[in-house]
Amino acid sequence: MNPRVYRAPGRVNLIGEHTDYNDGFVMPAALGFYCWAAASLRQDRKLVISSEEFPEVVEAELSLDALHPMHTWSDYSVGVAAQLEEAGFALTGANLLIHGEVPIGAGLSSSASIEVATALALAGESGLSIDRTALARICQQAENDFVGMRCGIMDQFISLHGRANHALMLDCRSLSFELVPIPESVRLVICNTGVKHKLAEGEYNRRREECEEAVRSLERVLPGIRALRDVNLEQLEENRRVLSEVAYKRAHHVVTENVRVLEGMEALRKGDLQRFGQCMEESHWSLRAMFEVSCAELDLMVELANREPGVYGARMTGGGFGGATVNLVDERSAETFAANIAKAYREKTGIACATYICMPADGAGLVESSKMAE
């Protein structure tokens, strides 16, 4: 029997950075870069995973006692299997061949695409019907508990719920969402700095701890709050005295970023691309100055973008400390923009810059044989 193929896209976040794990609002879009998982059934209860990108073959028995982190790329897949088993879903043994085309280290969520492709493949081959939102939670849990990255749910959610030519405004507390059309007259241009500073993962978890510290301090004067989502800017300023300087800055970013996401959604609905671009600019400033997750390369990339004609807005996207920027660019200027940014960035840094001109893509699913031939 021929294997069945599943695919899951990466994503870019247009606005709403580091708000997801604070129960806030985000606005990502799925992109047409995919992780592909070819799956075939086995007669035993064993998971055998291989990849076109890595030489080792990983084998694991499908029991909770046998599924442990190995601190390699395979943890994203094995972790999903462990969480599915933990959730009470009995899996059938399977062979998985993984191929990833989402750029690694660019902030486009290559990890979530692996998790989601694996989850769909394991559920599909085991004859399980699992709600997509529930599947997103399982994939997030795998990254949190098995891999050890305390991410929010945005990446897995958009990989499963993405829609072509739309961004998705997600309430990370209720997991309700609205699709927001992206005009055909613009393109999303992703510019990869080509750097990923070593402190990125540790600092990501530290930022989450700092946000949690802010909530604990604010709870003493704002009883009933559960997350920074529950605090408005007036309350934050009135109670700044109870916060350390670092906790205040982190909270300020999250509180104002939530407002920017909602304002950005309304701007897109009205076709006000200038206002949406302003929200992107304000977001980057806040990420640099208040959340302190930007870096020289990202700031340079945004500076270069803002010099180019046809640009509505530019900002870093992803966890920070390297990775990529997202740029909202007039469709007529997109090719020239991408070429100019790559040239100017290389002249300034000596680093080759990969650029991608995109529109939002559909979310994850089983690939029909006709699509595979395309």
C-alpha positions as CSV (number, residue, x, y, z in Angstrom):
1,M,0.0,0.0,0.0
2,N,1.4,3.4,-1.0
3,P,2.0,5.8,1.9
4,R,-0.3,8.7,2.4
5,V,1.2,12.2,2.5
6,Y,0.2,15.0,4.9
7,R,1.5,18.5,4.9
8,A,1.5,21.4,7.4
9,P,2.5,25.0,6.6
10,G,4.8,27.4,8.5
11,R,3.6,30.8,9.3
12,V,4.4,34.5,9.6
13,N,3.0,36.6,12.3
14,L,1.8,40.0,11.0
15,I,1.4,41.5,14.4
16,G,0.9,40.3,18.0
17,E,4.3,39.1,19.2
18,H,4.8,37.5,22.6
19,T,1.1,38.0,23.3
20,D,0.0,34.4,22.8
21,Y,1.4,33.0,26.0
22,N,-0.1,36.0,27.8
23,D,-3.7,35.1,26.8
24,G,-3.7,37.9,24.2
25,F,-4.3,38.5,20.6
26,V,-2.2,37.6,17.5
27,M,-2.6,37.9,13.8
28,P,-0.6,35.2,11.9
29,A,-1.0,33.9,8.4
30,A,-0.1,30.4,7.1
31,L,2.6,30.4,4.3
32,G,3.2,28.1,1.4
33,F,6.3,26.5,3.0
34,Y,5.4,23.1,4.3
35,C,6.6,20.2,6.4
36,W,5.6,17.0,4.5
37,A,5.1,13.7,6.3
38,A,4.7,10.4,4.3
39,A,3.1,7.8,6.5
40,S,2.6,4.1,6.2
41,L,1.2,1.6,8.7
42,R,3.2,-1.0,10.6
43,Q,2.0,-4.2,12.1
44,D,3.7,-3.5,15.5
45,R,3.3,-0.6,17.9
46,K,6.5,1.1,16.8
47,L,7.1,4.6,15.5
48,V,10.0,4.8,13.0
49,I,10.9,8.3,11.8
50,S,13.4,9.3,9.2
51,S,14.1,12.6,7.5
52,E,15.5,13.8,4.2
53,E,17.4,16.5,6.2
54,F,19.0,14.4,8.9
55,P,20.9,11.1,8.6
56,E,19.6,9.2,11.7
57,V,16.6,7.0,11.8
58,V,14.7,7.2,15.1
59,E,12.7,4.3,16.5
60,A,10.4,4.4,19.5
61,E,7.8,2.1,21.0
62,L,4.3,3.7,21.2
63,S,4.0,3.6,25.0
64,L,4.3,6.4,27.5
65,D,7.1,4.6,29.3
66,A,9.2,4.4,26.1
67,L,8.7,7.8,24.7
68,H,11.4,10.1,26.0
69,P,13.2,13.2,24.6
70,M,16.4,12.5,22.7
71,H,17.2,16.2,22.3
72,T,17.3,16.0,18.5
73,W,14.9,17.2,15.7
74,S,12.9,14.0,16.2
75,D,11.6,15.3,19.6
76,Y,9.0,17.4,17.8
77,S,7.5,14.3,16.2
78,V,8.0,11.9,19.2
79,G,6.6,14.5,21.5
80,V,3.4,14.7,19.5
81,A,3.1,10.9,19.7
82,A,3.6,11.0,23.5
83,Q,1.0,13.7,23.9
84,L,-1.5,11.9,21.8
85,E,-1.0,8.8,23.9
86,E,-1.2,10.9,27.1
87,A,-4.5,12.3,25.9
88,G,-5.9,8.8,25.5
89,F,-5.6,8.3,21.8
90,A,-4.4,4.8,20.9
91,L,-2.0,5.1,18.0
92,T,-1.2,2.5,15.4
93,G,2.5,1.8,14.6
94,A,3.7,3.9,11.7
95,N,6.7,4.7,9.5
96,L,7.1,8.4,8.9
97,L,9.3,10.1,6.4
98,I,9.6,13.8,7.2
99,H,10.7,16.5,4.7
100,G,10.8,20.1,5.8
101,E,10.9,23.1,3.5
102,V,10.1,25.8,6.1
103,P,13.3,27.7,6.6
104,I,14.9,26.8,10.0
105,G,15.8,29.6,12.3
106,A,13.9,32.2,10.4
107,G,11.0,32.6,12.8
108,L,8.6,31.0,10.4
109,S,7.7,28.1,12.8
110,S,9.4,25.1,11.3
111,S,8.9,23.3,14.6
112,A,5.1,23.7,14.6
113,S,4.9,22.5,11.0
114,I,6.7,19.3,12.0
115,E,4.4,18.8,15.0
116,V,1.2,19.4,13.0
117,A,2.2,17.2,10.0
118,T,3.2,14.5,12.4
119,A,-0.1,14.8,14.4
120,L,-2.2,14.6,11.3
121,A,-0.3,11.7,10.0
122,L,-0.5,9.7,13.2
123,A,-4.2,10.5,13.7
124,G,-5.0,9.8,10.1
125,E,-3.2,6.5,9.9
126,S,-4.7,5.4,13.3
127,G,-8.2,6.2,12.1
128,L,-8.7,8.9,14.7
129,S,-10.9,11.9,14.3
130,I,-9.6,14.8,16.4
131,D,-10.9,18.4,16.4
132,R,-8.3,20.7,14.8
133,T,-8.3,23.0,17.8
134,A,-7.7,20.1,20.2
135,L,-4.9,18.9,17.9
136,A,-3.3,22.3,18.1
137,R,-3.4,22.1,21.9
138,I,-1.7,18.7,21.8
139,C,1.0,19.9,19.5
140,Q,1.6,22.9,21.7
141,Q,1.8,20.7,24.7
142,A,4.4,18.5,23.0
143,E,6.6,21.6,22.4
144,N,6.1,22.8,26.0
145,D,6.5,19.6,27.9
146,F,8.5,17.3,25.7
147,V,10.8,19.7,23.8
148,G,10.9,22.3,26.6
149,M,10.0,25.4,24.6
150,R,7.3,27.3,26.5
151,C,5.6,28.6,23.3
152,G,2.0,29.7,23.1
153,I,-0.5,28.1,20.8
154,M,-0.4,30.5,17.9
155,D,2.0,28.6,15.6
156,Q,0.2,25.2,15.8
157,F,-3.2,26.9,15.6
158,I,-2.5,28.8,12.4
159,S,-0.8,25.8,10.8
160,L,-4.1,23.9,11.3
161,H,-6.6,26.7,10.7
162,G,-4.9,28.9,8.0
163,R,-6.9,30.1,5.0
164,A,-5.5,31.2,1.6
165,N,-5.5,35.0,1.2
166,H,-6.4,35.6,4.8
167,A,-4.7,36.4,8.1
168,L,-6.3,35.0,11.2
169,M,-7.0,37.1,14.3
170,L,-6.8,34.7,17.2
171,D,-7.9,35.2,20.8
172,C,-5.4,33.0,22.6
173,R,-7.6,32.7,25.7
174,S,-10.9,31.6,24.1
175,L,-9.3,30.3,20.9
176,S,-12.0,32.0,18.9
177,F,-10.8,33.5,15.7
178,E,-11.8,35.7,12.8
179,L,-10.4,35.5,9.3
180,V,-9.2,38.9,8.0
181,P,-8.8,39.3,4.2
182,I,-5.4,40.4,2.9
183,P,-5.8,42.6,-0.2
184,E,-4.6,41.2,-3.5
185,S,-2.8,44.5,-4.1
186,V,-0.1,43.7,-1.4
187,R,2.4,40.9,-0.8
188,L,4.0,39.7,2.4
189,V,7.7,39.8,1.9
190,I,9.7,37.8,4.4
191,C,13.4,38.8,4.8
192,N,15.6,36.3,6.7
193,T,18.5,38.0,8.5
194,G,20.5,34.7,8.3
195,V,21.4,35.0,12.0
196,K,20.0,33.3,15.1
197,H,21.8,34.3,18.2
198,K,22.5,31.5,20.7
199,L,20.6,33.1,23.6
200,A,17.3,33.0,21.7
201,E,15.7,30.0,23.3
202,G,16.7,30.8,26.9
203,E,15.7,34.4,26.5
204,Y,12.3,33.4,25.1
205,N,11.6,31.3,28.3
206,R,12.9,34.2,30.4
207,R,10.5,36.7,28.8
208,R,7.7,34.4,29.7
209,E,8.9,34.2,33.3
210,E,9.2,38.0,33.4
211,C,5.6,38.4,32.2
212,E,4.4,36.0,34.9
213,E,6.3,38.0,37.4
214,A,4.4,41.1,36.3
215,V,1.1,39.3,36.7
216,R,2.0,38.2,40.2
217,S,2.9,41.7,41.2
218,L,-0.2,43.3,39.6
219,E,-2.5,40.7,41.2
220,R,-1.9,42.4,44.5
221,V,-3.5,45.6,43.4
222,L,-5.7,44.3,40.6
223,P,-7.4,41.2,42.1
224,G,-8.9,38.8,39.6
225,I,-6.5,39.3,36.8
226,R,-5.2,36.0,35.2
227,A,-2.8,37.3,32.6
228,L,-1.5,40.5,31.1
229,R,-4.4,40.2,28.7
230,D,-6.6,41.5,31.6
231,V,-4.6,44.7,32.2
232,N,-5.1,47.9,30.2
233,L,-2.6,50.7,29.8
234,E,-4.2,53.0,32.3
235,Q,-4.1,50.3,35.0
236,L,-0.5,49.5,34.2
237,E,0.6,53.1,34.5
238,E,-1.3,53.7,37.7
239,N,0.3,50.6,39.3
240,R,3.8,50.9,37.8
241,R,5.2,51.3,41.4
242,V,4.6,47.6,42.2
243,L,6.6,46.4,39.2
244,S,10.3,46.1,38.7
245,E,11.6,48.1,35.8
246,V,12.0,45.0,33.7
247,A,8.6,43.6,34.5
248,Y,7.0,47.0,33.7
249,K,8.7,47.1,30.3
250,R,7.6,43.6,29.4
251,A,4.0,44.3,30.5
252,H,4.0,47.6,28.6
253,H,4.8,45.7,25.4
254,V,2.2,43.1,25.9
255,V,-0.6,45.5,26.9
256,T,0.0,47.8,24.0
257,E,0.6,45.0,21.5
258,N,-2.8,43.6,22.2
259,V,-4.3,47.0,21.3
260,R,-2.3,47.1,18.1
261,V,-3.6,43.7,17.0
262,L,-7.2,44.8,17.4
263,E,-6.5,48.1,15.7
264,G,-4.7,46.3,12.9
265,M,-7.6,44.0,12.3
266,E,-10.0,46.9,11.9
267,A,-7.5,48.7,9.6
268,L,-7.3,45.7,7.3
269,R,-11.1,45.3,7.3
270,K,-11.4,48.9,6.2
271,G,-8.5,48.5,3.6
272,D,-6.5,51.1,5.5
273,L,-3.0,49.7,4.8
274,Q,-1.3,52.9,6.0
275,R,-2.7,52.5,9.4
276,F,-1.9,48.8,9.5
277,G,1.7,49.6,8.5
278,Q,1.9,52.1,11.4
279,C,0.8,49.4,13.8
280,M,3.6,47.2,12.5
281,E,6.2,50.0,13.0
282,E,4.9,50.6,16.6
283,S,5.2,46.9,17.2
284,H,8.8,46.7,16.1
285,W,9.7,49.7,18.3
286,S,8.1,48.1,21.3
287,L,9.7,44.7,20.7
288,R,13.1,46.5,20.5
289,A,12.8,48.9,23.4
290,M,10.3,47.4,25.8
291,F,10.5,43.6,25.3
292,E,14.2,43.7,24.2
293,V,14.1,40.8,21.8
294,S,15.3,42.5,18.6
295,C,18.9,42.6,17.5
296,A,21.2,44.7,15.3
297,E,20.5,42.6,12.2
298,L,16.7,42.8,12.6
299,D,16.8,46.6,13.3
300,L,18.9,47.1,10.2
301,M,16.5,45.0,8.1
302,V,13.6,47.2,9.2
303,E,15.6,50.4,8.6
304,L,16.4,49.3,5.1
305,A,12.8,48.3,4.4
306,N,11.5,51.7,5.4
307,R,13.7,53.4,2.8
308,E,12.0,51.5,0.0
309,P,9.0,52.7,-2.1
310,G,5.8,50.7,-1.8
311,V,6.3,49.6,1.8
312,Y,3.4,50.0,4.2
313,G,5.1,48.5,7.2
314,A,8.0,46.4,8.4
315,R,8.7,44.6,11.7
316,M,10.6,41.7,13.2
317,T,8.5,38.5,13.4
318,G,8.9,35.5,15.6
319,G,10.6,35.1,19.0
320,G,13.5,37.5,18.2
321,F,17.3,37.6,18.5
322,G,17.6,37.0,14.8
323,G,15.3,35.3,12.3
324,A,13.2,37.3,9.9
325,T,11.2,40.5,9.3
326,V,7.8,40.7,7.7
327,N,7.0,43.5,5.3
328,L,3.7,44.6,3.9
329,V,4.6,45.7,0.4
330,D,2.6,46.9,-2.6
331,E,2.4,44.1,-5.1
332,R,3.9,46.2,-7.9
333,S,7.0,46.9,-5.8
334,A,7.5,43.5,-4.2
335,E,10.2,42.1,-6.6
336,T,12.2,45.3,-6.6
337,F,11.9,45.6,-2.8
338,A,13.1,42.0,-2.2
339,A,16.1,42.5,-4.5
340,N,17.1,45.9,-3.0
341,I,16.8,44.6,0.6
342,A,19.0,41.6,-0.2
343,K,21.6,43.8,-1.9
344,A,21.7,46.5,0.8
345,Y,21.8,44.0,3.7
346,R,24.7,42.1,2.2
347,E,26.6,45.3,1.6
348,K,26.1,46.3,5.3
349,T,26.7,42.9,6.9
350,G,28.4,40.6,4.5
351,I,25.5,38.1,5.1
352,A,23.4,36.7,2.2
353,C,19.8,37.5,2.9
354,A,17.0,35.1,1.7
355,T,13.8,36.8,0.8
356,Y,10.3,35.3,0.1
357,I,7.4,37.0,-1.6
358,C,4.2,35.4,-0.2
359,M,0.5,35.4,0.1
360,P,-1.3,33.5,2.9
361,A,-1.9,29.8,2.3
362,D,-4.3,27.2,3.4
363,G,-3.8,25.2,6.6
364,A,-2.6,21.6,7.0
365,G,-4.2,18.5,5.6
366,L,-3.9,15.2,3.7
367,V,-2.4,15.9,0.3
368,E,-4.4,14.6,-2.7
369,S,-2.3,12.7,-5.3
370,S,-3.1,15.4,-8.0
371,K,-1.6,18.1,-5.8
372,M,1.5,16.1,-5.2
373,A,2.1,15.9,-8.9
374,E,2.1,19.7,-9.2
